[in-house]
Amino acid sequence: MATILHKIKAYLYDNTLTKDNPNDFIARTASERSLSVKQICEAAASRGGADVSASAMEHATELFLKEMAYQLCDGFSVNTGYFTASTTIRGVFDSPSETFNKEKHSIIFQFNQGEKLRAEISNIEVDILGVAEASSVILQVTDMKSGSVNDLLTPGRNLKIVGSKIKIMGDNPTRGVYFINTATQDRTMVEAFDIVTNNPSELMVVIPALPAGTYNLEVVTQFTQGALLKEPRTATLDKLLTVM
């Protein structure tokens, strides 16, 4: 029997991604926070997992990641053992002579787990904390232009947001869909007329003209089953979204 070295805590949420069983649930990791390269290196140094200083490890890691990105941009694939990465072209070419068109086609980088990371799964124990409180939650977003899930944003194109209790309702002026720039903390609200679909488990919005960067996604609403909430509540996607 494998030695349990790690523990992941998770809550159960109504499964709105499939319609086959209306009573099923999905588990969502109760993630405390997102770790930066610096924080990971500091943790490795403090627990004895690294034989160099945290700053030296961080510097070497940043050099590696920068070179990896360079090679990916030249079309090479990468296999670190812990993850694989490759460059993919999205979009349809209507004839053999058609050239790449940024308005019609897109480039994305895909990452998948590698053998070394997959081998660690047997060392993880999952602790289900029960059904989450009846609050709003964003489970998944899809950039309709690129087909990217929980990753890319294409300004001016549609974003499909799937979750629970995310319908935009209420009289509080803060209600709506927001993109928060992680560098500046600027909050860009989706105009009401750019909310194409507004259902309890699915929103479709037009992505605003966001500058390049990374963003958090928030849905603020007073919606609930029955009467409206007195105060709005906020659902935040637990993944960062990127405008290239």
ABEGO torsion letter per residue (X at the ends): XBBBABBBBBBBBBBAABAABAABBBBBBBBABBBBAAAAAAAAAAAGABABBAAAAAAAAAAAAAAAAAAAAAGBBBBAGABBBBBBBBEBBABAABBBBAAABBBBBBBBBBAAAAAAAAABBBBBAEBBBBBBBBABBBBAAAGBBGBBBBBGBBBBBBBBGABBBEABAABEBBBBBAAAGBBBBBBAAABABBBAABBBBBBBBBBBEBBBBBBBBABBBEBBBABBBBBBBABBBBBX
